[in-house]
Amino acid sequence: MNKLILFLAATIMSISSIYDFSFNDINGNMVSLSQFKGKKILFVNTASGSEYASQIGALEQLYQKYKDSLVIIAVPSNTFQDEPKTNDELKSYFENTWHTDFIVTQKTQVAGAGQSAVYNWLSHQSENDMMENNINGDFYKFLVDAEGKLVGAFAPSVDPMSDEMQNAITN
């Protein structure tokens, strides 16, 4: 009986919370996701060379509209070979080209070998206990609710200001 209890405890412990993770922002500062408890979090893997790069402007609009209840985290990535910029160039790109106020991380691997821990959690049901997601391009979006549960995954083509996205954020 003790083995069964240990097995069940180990199984329960393997499901981690999004709040267990941290990352480095574009300035090199460590950011703990636990500080965002009580707010929804939208993760978006970005790339300046992507056909969807103009969505960065829409992400800023979305952030300004919902910033009291929503955290947006842009995750620049060269996973799909569309991000040639360095972290310093990315910082300038987001600040000077798009005038963004949302959080931008350092360049990160979002799929495949070397996938970041956060994106491993977002993309595997065995980690997030909600859904399996195949990140197959830049600007894939993940929405986490205010309790830390993964509640939505959106294809790159879904515009951040679309009714679909806003309804997911407000519900």
LINMOHU-V812855 format. One record per residue. N is the residue number from 0. PHI is phi in degrees with one decimal (999 if undefined). PSI is psi in whole degrees, -180 to 180 (none if undefined). D_CENTER is the distance of its C-alpha to the mean C-alpha in whole Angstrom. Layout:
n | phi | psi | d_center
N | PHI | PSI | D_CENTER
N | PHI | PSI | D_CENTER
This chain:
n | phi | psi | d_center
0 | 999 | -38 | 40
1 | -61.6 | -36 | 39
2 | -64.0 | -40 | 37
3 | -64.2 | -44 | 35
4 | -62.5 | -43 | 34
5 | -64.1 | -40 | 33
6 | -62.3 | -47 | 31
7 | -63.7 | -41 | 30
8 | -63.7 | -42 | 28
9 | -65.6 | -38 | 27
10 | -64.9 | -45 | 25
11 | -64.0 | -41 | 24
12 | -68.2 | -22 | 23
13 | -73.4 | -21 | 21
14 | -82.5 | 110 | 18
15 | -92.9 | 168 | 16
16 | -102.5 | 149 | 14
17 | -59.0 | -27 | 10
18 | -74.7 | -6 | 12
19 | -79.5 | -11 | 14
20 | -101.9 | 156 | 12
21 | -135.9 | 164 | 12
22 | -152.6 | 167 | 11
23 | -96.0 | 128 | 13
24 | -76.6 | 178 | 12
25 | -62.1 | -20 | 14
26 | -92.0 | 0 | 17
27 | 89.4 | 5 | 17
28 | -83.1 | 139 | 17
29 | -75.4 | 130 | 16
30 | -122.0 | 121 | 13
31 | -91.9 | 129 | 13
32 | -66.9 | -18 | 11
33 | -62.2 | -24 | 14
34 | -70.1 | -10 | 15
35 | -101.7 | 12 | 13
36 | -55.2 | 137 | 15
37 | 92.4 | -6 | 16
38 | -121.6 | 153 | 14
39 | -77.8 | 150 | 11
40 | -126.5 | 129 | 7
41 | -111.2 | 117 | 6
42 | -98.6 | 134 | 2
43 | -137.3 | 120 | 5
44 | -82.3 | 120 | 7
45 | -110.6 | 164 | 10
46 | -158.0 | 127 | 13
47 | -64.4 | -24 | 16
48 | -93.6 | 5 | 19
49 | -75.9 | 152 | 17
50 | -64.0 | -17 | 19
51 | -100.8 | 10 | 16
52 | -56.3 | -29 | 16
53 | -65.8 | -14 | 18
54 | -65.5 | -15 | 15
55 | -59.5 | -40 | 14
56 | -62.3 | -41 | 17
57 | -69.2 | -34 | 16
58 | -62.2 | -40 | 12
59 | -65.6 | -41 | 15
60 | -59.4 | -46 | 17
61 | -61.5 | -44 | 15
62 | -60.2 | -47 | 14
63 | -62.4 | -35 | 18
64 | -72.3 | -36 | 18
65 | -120.3 | 17 | 16
66 | -61.3 | -18 | 16
67 | -73.6 | -22 | 18
68 | -127.9 | -1 | 16
69 | -132.7 | 135 | 12
70 | -108.5 | 130 | 10
71 | -108.7 | 131 | 8
72 | -122.9 | 109 | 6
73 | -85.8 | 132 | 7
74 | -120.6 | 90 | 7
75 | -60.6 | 137 | 10
76 | -148.8 | 143 | 11
77 | -103.2 | 18 | 15
78 | -54.0 | -36 | 14
79 | -108.0 | 22 | 16
80 | 60.2 | 33 | 18
81 | -116.2 | 9 | 18
82 | -126.5 | 88 | 17
83 | -82.8 | -14 | 20
84 | -71.7 | 150 | 19
85 | -79.9 | 170 | 19
86 | -58.8 | -41 | 17
87 | -63.3 | -42 | 20
88 | -67.1 | -37 | 20
89 | -65.9 | -41 | 17
90 | -57.1 | -48 | 17
91 | -63.3 | -43 | 20
92 | -58.5 | -49 | 19
93 | -68.7 | -42 | 16
94 | -74.9 | -46 | 19
95 | -91.6 | -34 | 22
96 | -83.4 | -44 | 21
97 | -108.9 | -12 | 19
98 | 53.4 | 50 | 20
99 | -84.2 | 149 | 16
100 | -115.0 | -10 | 16
101 | -78.5 | 171 | 12
102 | -75.8 | 136 | 10
103 | -122.4 | 132 | 10
104 | -90.2 | 172 | 10
105 | -70.7 | 161 | 12
106 | -54.3 | 133 | 12
107 | -140.8 | 146 | 11
108 | -83.2 | 123 | 12
109 | -105.4 | -8 | 9
110 | -153.6 | 162 | 12
111 | 73.9 | -160 | 16
112 | -60.5 | 133 | 18
113 | 83.0 | 11 | 16
114 | -54.6 | 135 | 13
115 | -63.7 | 156 | 11
116 | -60.8 | -40 | 11
117 | -62.1 | -47 | 8
118 | -71.1 | -27 | 7
119 | -63.0 | -44 | 11
120 | -63.5 | -46 | 10
121 | -64.2 | -32 | 8
122 | -101.1 | -4 | 10
123 | -124.4 | 121 | 14
124 | -59.1 | -31 | 15
125 | -64.7 | -19 | 18
126 | -98.6 | -46 | 15
127 | -94.6 | -9 | 13
128 | 59.8 | 20 | 17
129 | -126.8 | -52 | 15
130 | -158.6 | 156 | 15
131 | -98.1 | 135 | 15
132 | -135.4 | 128 | 13
133 | -96.5 | 107 | 14
134 | -77.9 | 107 | 11
135 | -117.9 | 18 | 14
136 | 178.4 | 171 | 13
137 | -70.0 | 152 | 12
138 | 68.5 | 29 | 10
139 | -74.3 | 136 | 9
140 | -118.2 | 138 | 7
141 | -124.9 | 131 | 6
142 | -111.6 | 126 | 8
143 | -110.2 | 133 | 9
144 | -78.4 | 179 | 12
145 | -67.1 | -13 | 14
146 | -98.7 | 3 | 15
147 | 89.0 | 14 | 12
148 | -95.7 | 138 | 13
149 | -71.1 | 120 | 10
150 | -119.2 | -8 | 12
151 | -163.8 | 148 | 11
152 | -133.6 | 133 | 10
153 | -128.0 | 135 | 11
154 | -62.0 | 157 | 13
155 | -54.3 | -32 | 13
156 | -73.0 | -13 | 16
157 | -74.7 | 117 | 15
158 | -70.5 | 136 | 15
159 | -57.2 | -29 | 13
160 | -93.8 | 7 | 17
161 | -65.7 | 158 | 18
162 | -59.3 | -40 | 20
163 | -56.6 | -47 | 17
164 | -70.0 | -46 | 14
165 | -65.2 | -37 | 16
166 | -63.9 | -40 | 18
167 | -64.3 | -36 | 15
168 | -73.3 | -39 | 14
169 | -86.4 | -12 | 18
170 | -102.6 | none | 19
